[in-house]
Amino acid sequence: MSEAETKTEVFTITDMREPASEKDNTNKKTCIFEQYVQPCLVELLGTMLFVFVGCSSVIGNVGTTSAIQPAVAHGLALAVLIMMFGQISGGHFNPAVSLCAYLCGGMELLLLVPYILAQMLGGMVGASFARAVLPPEVYANSTGGALVVLSNDLAIVTLAEMIMTMFLTLVVCMGAINSQTQTPMAPFCIGLTVTANIFAGGMVSGACMNPARAFGPAVVANHWDHHWIYWVGPIGGALLTVTFVRFVLGDRKTRIWLK
């Protein structure tokens, strides 16, 4: 092959390549989608499924005094969802967990508000699906799986929510966020913590620990009695965990879970 033919062939091959700028733009769009859009969609979907299972278990438990069904359903659903989606979004499905994760260095500030909005929307969709598939009379008798305060002492109820949420967020931070203590068993530990808390505090406050879990059924069933407790308690518990992690454990290195 002559030198002229070789040059022509090289020129032809080079000319067929995709311009570098187009590749960069494509990669940039993919990166933005994977870092910011995809995690929010996963949080919406995961919260929707969690609230659907949670509401359905409470509605199906009407007429009994046992907390076994709601406790096991919430715990198992959360563990499975974290196992599936943890590598994409961190598997929060809870505004209190997202706030705690951000303050402990486990997520970006840019994602905090979108996560919370996605979780609240997911809670409403999940509660709507529960209302759609369950018998109307059973749904009405259970207030649609919404949280019901069973004690007249609202301070005690709020304190219970705070303590249980502190336990939950502490397990999340130490088992999933902190690089020195995180474990592959974190999804099951978190799910078991939710189950244990419902057994412990279900008769006091309903053991919500999750504002999105309270908000979705409250909107769909229009049940707002003492709803503020399920925001103040969990957020207070999350802040207690942040205080413990930041000031008691010191400057331990943290990173976003499984990223």
Secondary structure, DSSP 8 states (H G I E B T S, - for coil): --HHHHHHHHHHHHHTS--HHHHHHHHHHHHHIIIIIHHHHHHHHHHHHHHHHHHHHHHHTTT----HHHHHHHHHHHHHHHHHHHHHH-S--SHHHHHHHHHTTSS-HHHHHHHHHHHHHHHHHHHHHHHHHS-HHHHHHTGGG------S-HHHHHHHHHHHHHHHHHHHIIIIIBTTT--TTHHHHHHHHHHHHHHHHTTTT-----HHHHHHHHHHHT--TTTTHHHHHHHHHHHHHHHIIIIIS-S--B--TT-
